[in-house]
């Protein structure tokens, strides 16, 4: 490939190019202002930008396309030539789904109004009710990504847009990456029973079951059913678990929802390749979910997908979620990438990030290992607010100053080449996420906008488990086993990455210590991978229980064969520790080596980054109060503050710092 993905960015004809880009929507900007806007972009230090190519904007009626003939702002090829003249690399996202706060999310209206395209809900007369997205400015029917009619429309769109993209592919052109669809996840109807019950989706569901079980007899054995044909199998339309025998049926539906997403993204990627998109990576962006129905680790292993990132829009108050998202990307993906890193926010959002908030959240993401990011939106447009460049090609000075400083700083220290080296990995248990999904009841997209309590959508199942599965399945709690691990590591300033039990086993072996929440059940494959990790020399810490069942609640004792009681068990070259929640803090203290830099204030966050030339110490105060703290380290240190104002501090064993609320300081370690 002319453009190859690396762990630091892109290699373009052998030249390393970091992915620091910003979004520009050419069709929303006056054509005569494009040169001036690109001037502003380059003045901030950006050498790469990103844009959608929206289907509904260009196909103005069925089979009729406007590429600038009628509206000069739609001349995307002229925009590409401008990028090439200026030496700007370009990431393009041709959909078919766009979102971008466009009405109909960038789909032509007639496509979504075709009944053969529409996804269906689990309820309604003869199950013919379309699923509707509650998206501003008005609702619209959601497409089924299993519909062959839908893909026929997409084929016509790609036949029109892909030749333009192909003419501008690197290395001779500016395009260095192409996205397959956008935030594919049932258009945010991501709950297990919300959708898709269309005929096309049910046919794909049954094909999935046939691939999974091979024979109807095997399915009947798992379901305790008497089906004669796969075509007769109906999915659950709500949580209908009454006994353990019902679990396999529900788990399979949840797994199918994951499968449909991977299947559709890969199919769209193959369609792009078939239309000539060769020699550059094809990537995908996950909206925000790192649990079912998204399976990021398995999605990135799809042979048709080169690269998966996750979008991030956060205000300062949600800093904890920011750090966890980035830790997860670092632990799971080849190149930790945020394809949409909020630079401003959509107009109907309640809080527009201030310049100080944008600085805090961005530095916090870099602090935990983000290597690639696309600022969305670098240039403002309608239905958006808080960008550093206005739609008229002027700087919004209070915002723009940060981006100019950031790009210069990133280049000076080559941030994309720096590495943290945490010894600890915390794994989310993917089967617990599936359990939480199936133990829910019917609800629809963006029901959270109405402020309903989450408890309204939760089903309390009594299946005779030894451990409190519902409690352990909630990864937003900090009073369960997983939460205790994370809060203990955080309070002791022990750095760690996050992933889930579907991560690549080769990546798993990078970490000397792995913590995993476990209860009564876990898939045979996940148990086998964890056992192999320990046998090859890793230290595996499990709790509060030990699995003895698979997710269908059938006997599965891959790990239990080796573990009879809480405590340490030697296996192969490594060990497995079965640890109760109460024992987690003592276990962390016993097994996790303290970081080189520590402080007594548990609210302060520290990470150390290194490359061949530099060592940078990030120190964050994620709270609303000013804090004075003392950084402790062995021996003598001389530190120079290198972000914003410069100053030097020296000390033997300690250095005192003062941190303003919601700020990140960056110090270069000059020698020790």
C-alpha positions, 0 to 999 in steps of 0.5 A, a space after each residue: 500500500 502507498 499509505 500504511 497504518 503504523 502505531 504512530 500514524 501513517 507511513 506515506 511512501 515511506 514518510 512518517 506522517 502523524 494524524 493530527 487533522 481537523 474537519 472542514 465541510 466544504 459544501 457548507 462554506 462559500 467557495 471563494 473562501 476555501 483558499 482563505 480558510 485553508 490558509 488559516 488551517 495551515 497557519 495553525 500548523 495542520 498538515 492534514 484535514 478531514 471531510 465528509 462527502 455527503 450523499 444527500 448533498 450531491 445526489 439532488 434527485 434520484 440519479 442526478 448529481 451536482 458536483 459543482 455545476 449548479 452549486 459551486 460549493 459542491 465541487 469537491 474535486 476542486 476542494 481536493 485540488 486545492 489541498 494538493 496545491 497546498 500539500 495538505 493530506 486529506 481523510 474522506 468519509 463518503 458514508 453512506 451514513 454521515 450524520 454531521 447534524 444534517 437532516 436525514 443524516 446525509 441520506 437522500 430522503 427517498 432512500 429512507 422513505 423506501 419501505 424496503 430500506 427501513 429497519 423495524 421495531 419489535 412491536 406493532 401490527 404484523 411487525 411492520 412498524 418502522 424504527 424512527 430516529 429521534 434526531 434534530 431537526 425532526 425524526 426520520 425512519 432508520 435504515 436496515 443495514 441488512 437490506 439488499 435494497 439499501 445496498 443497491 442504493 449505496 452501490 449507485 452512490 459509490 459508483 458516482 463518488 468513488 471515481 472522484 476519490 480514486 483520482 486523488 488517492 495518495 501518493 500522487 493525490 491528497 487522500 490518505 484514508 477513507 472511512 467505511 460508513 459512520 458510527 454504524 450502530 442502528 443510528 443509536 438504537 443500540 439497545 438489544 430489543 429496539 431494532 432491527 426486526 425487518 425481514 432482511 435483518 431476520 434473514 441475516 440473523 438466521 444465516 448467522 445462527 446457521 453459521 454458528 450452529 451448523 445444524 438445526 439439531 445443535 441449535 435445538 440442543 442449545 435452546 431446548 427447542 424443536 425447530 425443524 428449520 433455521 428459517 423458523 427461528 424467531 428472535 426475542 423481542 424483549 427480555 423473555 428470560 424465565 429460566 436458564 434454558 432461555 439464556 442461549 436464545 437471548 445471548 445469540 440475539 445480542 451476538 447477532 446485533 454485534 455481527 450485523 454491525 461488523 458484517 455491514 461495515 466490512 461489506 461497505 469497505 469491500 464495496 469501496 475497494 471494488 470501486 477502486 479505493 486501493 492503496 490507502 487504509 479504510 477506517 471506521 469510527 465508533 460513536 462512543 460505545 466500547 461494549 455490545 453491540 460494538 465489539 471494537 477488538 473484533 471489528 479491527 480484526 476484520 480483514 476488510 477494516 484496517 483501523 478503528 477509532 472512537 469519537 469523543 465529545 466531553 466537557 471538563 466535568 466528564 473527564 473521568 470518561 475521557 481518560 477511560 475511553 483513551 485508556 481503552 483505545 490504547 489497550 485495544 487498537 493498533 493506532 489509538 485514534 479519535 476520528 471526531 475529537 470535539 472542537 466545539 459542539 453541535 448547536 443543540 448541546 447544552 454546554 459549549 466547551 470553553 477554550 480552557 475546557 478544550 485545552 484540558 480535555 485534549 491534553 488529558 487525552 494525550 496524557 493517556 496515550 492518544 496518538 491520532 485525532 481529528 478535531 471536529 469541527 476545526 472550521 465552524 458551520 451551521 448547527 455548530 459552535 465553538 470552533 477555532 476558525 469561523 466559516 468566514 475564514 477568520 480566527 476565533 482568537 480565544 480558541 485558535 491560540 490553543 490549537 496553534 500552541 498544541 500543533 507546535 508543541 506536538 511537532 517539537 516533542 513528536 508526541 505521536 512517538 512517545 509511549 507510556 509503559 503501564 505494566 497493568 491492563 484492566 479487562 472489561 468482561 465482554 460477557 458481562 456486557 452482553 448480560 447487561 444488554 439482554 437483561 433489559 426491556 424495550 426502549 428506543 434511541 435517545 430515550 436518555 434525552 427525556 431523563 428517564 431513570 435507567 432502572 426503567 429499562 433494566 430487568 432483574 433476573 433470578 437465575 441462581 447465580 453464586 455472585 451478584 451478576 447484575 452488580 458486576 455487569 455495571 461498568 459505571 459503578 465504582 463500588 463493585 469488583 471492577 470499580 474497586 480495581 480502577 479506583 485503587 489503581 487511580 488513588 495509588 497513581 498506578 498507570 494502566 490501560 483498558 481493553 476487554 476479553 476479546 482483545 488480541 491475545 498477542 496484545 494481552 501478553 504485553 502486560 505483566 499483570 491483568 485484572 479481569 472481573 469474573 462471575 459465574 459464566 464466561 465464554 470458553 474461548 475467553 477463558 482459554 485465552 486468559 489461561 494461555 496468558 497465565 501459562 505463558 508467564 502472566 499474572 492474572 487477577 480474577 474476582 469476585 468469582 470463578 466461572 464454571 459456566 458458559 454464557 448460555 449457562 452450560 458447564 464450562 470449567 476451563 479456568 475452574 479446573 486449575 482453581 479450587 479456592 481463593 488465593 494464588 494458583 501457579 499455572 505454567 510459567 505464570 499464576 492466577 489469583 482469585 481475589 475478593 473485592 475486599 482483598 483488591 487494595 492489598 493485592 494491588 499493593 502487593 503485585 503492582 510496582 509503584 510508578 517512578 513518580 508519585 504524589 500523596 494527593 489521590 486526586 492528582 493524576 500522573 503519567 510519564 511519556 518517553 521517546 528517544 529524545 525526551 521524557 515528559 511528565 504529565 500532571 493533571 488536576 481534574 477537580 474544581 479546586 486549586 490543589 497544592 501537591 508534592 511530587 515524589 521520586 527517587 534521587 535528584 530531578 530537574 524539571 522544566 515546565 514546557 507547556 505554555 509558560 516555562 519554568 524550572 524546578 529542581 529537587 531531591 526526592 520531592 518537588 512541590 507544585 500548584 495546579 489550577 482547577 481542570 488543568 494539565 501541566 507538562 514537565 520535561 525531565 531534563 536529567 536524573 
